[in-house]
Amino acid sequence: MKAVKKHSLLILFILGLLLRLSLLFYDYSWDINNHIAWAKDLHNRGFQGFYETQSSEIYATLFPNYPPLSSFIFYVLYYLHSLLEKLAWQINISFPLFPSKLIFLIQNRTFLAATLKLPAVFADLGIAWTCLLFARKIKPGNELTSKLATMSILFNPAFFYNSALWGQIDSLPIFFVLLSIYLLFFTNKYLLSSLFFVLGILAKPTTLIYLPIYLIFFFQKYKLINFLKATLFGLLIFYLSFIPFLSSLKNPLLPFTIFTEKIMAAQSLPFVTNGAFNFWVLIRGFAGIKDTAPFLFGISYRLWGYIITGFFTVFIVLKMVRHSGKRIVNRRGARPESLLDSGVPCLWRDHQNDIFLAFFLIAFIAFLFLTKMHERYSLLPLPFLLLATLMNRKLLKWFIILSLISLFNLYHSWPVPKLVIITDVLYLPFITLALSSLNLGLFLVIFIKFRNQKFVEPKKLKVERI
């Protein structure tokens, strides 16, 4: 028992990994076929002109539309799978006792699909690990809280369903963003922080939704010269990542053109909602209307999405900028303990969770009000709401509810394994509207909490360093 207690965190991570590994071979989504096709094309045709050449196998998109890092990861795993297949053949030939049927298992497309799920699986573990690091800073010495935060990701059905069963890679950019923010808050390694943020963008463009809040705290902690260095460094990494995939180096702007036209513009199906339980479901359901169609006053759904999202985002950004040099106090005016390094506002546990709530809200706003949103993007806000619960336990119930809604949303779009008793309920229009309304209602509740938070000037507080 002492050994179990001593290594309890390691055991939790092993159990979380085993849980995901047990689901790898059960099934995989249609999108995995795209990942396999892109990896196969890189393996057979090479990298040059990858984004400008039609895929050899067409599933949902004619051309590759994932950024270089994701494409490269798929290629590496496809290559490793090929090596494993050749190695198994050699062992089979050399050792008669080798189980020959294992060859057929390795050659099976399901095995290849399971291999390409591994980045998301380990990204889940990375998210749990980063939340553990945050918890130890926010609640130092409270190992129980740290373990609960870790378990809230490791054993959260929404996360392991999306990564290990479905095979989507949305955990990958979330992990990079969390690690980037941790480095920004608790270290002076701003170049490393910017590197991980750029890696998030190179994994999936959804990372960009966190950029406004990230920049606020970057500017608050560092000088303009540091920002310029980080920007140039990030652009260099971004640019270099595209070079192997280019058909020509004559056009210096080609990486940015590919990113905007071949990746950003082609990320999602062109409909008002792509399965997300959000605001647009309340307006038009899942009617399959293109987001370029006119809505109110002849303005398209897409533009209305930008307007609503922009309104809430600007409010959050202005509030954070206005109070960027202030410290938070509780309702009794007590001095909070400093949880962040020099220059970054303290995080306070008494309903004052401005930093993580800002990250949560900006991601949730995008999910709720932007068009072309997929159901799996409901994961993007969850880790930040979890971190906010470390300082305000009353938020825990909202984290649990939103995690369940996210799971229902995922299952609604991809019901595997199909349980008729559940799908019959989830497919009822009333239930879909109710869950979408609940998403919207919880957003408004938390947004109002965030809006009503009060700040005091830093001169009233003595900031402690850690």
C-alpha positions, 0 to 999 in steps of 0.5 A: 500500500505504501508503494501504491500511495507513493506512486499514485500519480504514476499509477493514475497516468498508467491507468489513463493510458491503458484505458485509451489503449483499450479503445484504440482498435474498437473503431475509428472515424471517417476522418482517420481515412484522411490522415492515413491518405495524407501519410501514405501520400507523403510516404509514397510521393514525398513532401514537395507540393503536398498541399497543392497536389490532390490526395490519392484517396478522397474522403472528405476533402480533395486536398490536405488541410491539416498544418505541417506538424500534424501532417508530419506526425501522420507521416512518421507514424505511417513510416513506423507502421511500415517498419513494424510490418517489415520487421514482423515479416522478417521475424516470421520468416526467421522464427517458425514459432512466431504467430503468423496471424499477427502479420494480418493484424498489423496489416489491417487498416484498423491497426494503422488507424490505431497507430495514428490515434497515438498523438491524441492519446499522448496529448490527453496525458500531456493535458493532464500533466500540464493541469497537474503542474498548474494545480501544484502552483495554484494549490501548493502542497495540496496533492489531493487537489492536484490528483483530482485535476489530473483525473478530471482529464485522464478519466474524462469521457469526452477526452478519451472518446474523442482521442482514443475511440474517434481518433481526432487530434484536438487534444494536441493543440490544447496541450501545446497551448496549456504548456505555452501558457504555463511557461509564460506564467511561471517561467521567463522562457518566453521564446519557449512559450512562443514556440509551443504556441506556434506548434499548437497552430502548426498542429491545428489552427483552432489554437488561434482562438486563444491568441488575444488573451495570450498576447495580453499576458505576454505584454503585461509580463514582458517588454516590447522588445521581447514580444518582437523577438518572440514574434520573429522566432515564432514566424521563423518556426512557422515558415521553416515548417512549410518549406519541405512541403513547398513545390517552389521557393520562388514565392516567399509568401507561399507558406502564408497563402497555403495556411490561409487558403489550403488550411484555414479556409478548408478546415470545416464543412461550409455549413452554419453548424457541423454538429456543434450544440451551439447558438446556431442549432437554436436558430436553424437546427442541423439543416445543412445551410451554408454559412454564406447564405443570408440571415438577418438584414441580408448579412450572412450567417458567417458574418453574424458569427464574426460580429457576435463572437467579436462583440464578446471577445472585445469585451473580454479583451478590454476588461483584461487590458483595463485591469492588466496592471491590477491585482485581484482581492476577495470580497473581504479585501484580504491580500491574496497570495501571489501565484504567478511570477513577476508582472502577471496578476495573482490568481485568487480562489474566491470567485476571482478567476479572471485569467483562466475564465478569460481563456475559457470564455474566449474558446467557448464563445468561438464554439457557440457563435462562430459558424462551421463549428464541429462538435469536438471543438467543445473540448477547447474550453474545458481544461481552462474551466477545470483550472478555474475550479481550482480556485473556485470550487463552485465552478466544478459543477459547470465543468462536469455538466459541460463535459457531459454535454461535450460527450453527448455532442460527440456521441450525437455526431458519431454514435460508437458503440451505437446504443439505440436507447441513447441515440433515440433520445439524443436525436430528438429535436427537443433534446438537441435544443435543450442541450444547446440551450444549456450550453448557451445558458451556462456561457451567460452565467459564467460570462456574467460572473466574469463581468462582475469581478472586481479589481484593486490597484497593485499598490494596495497589495504586497506581491509575494514571489514564488 
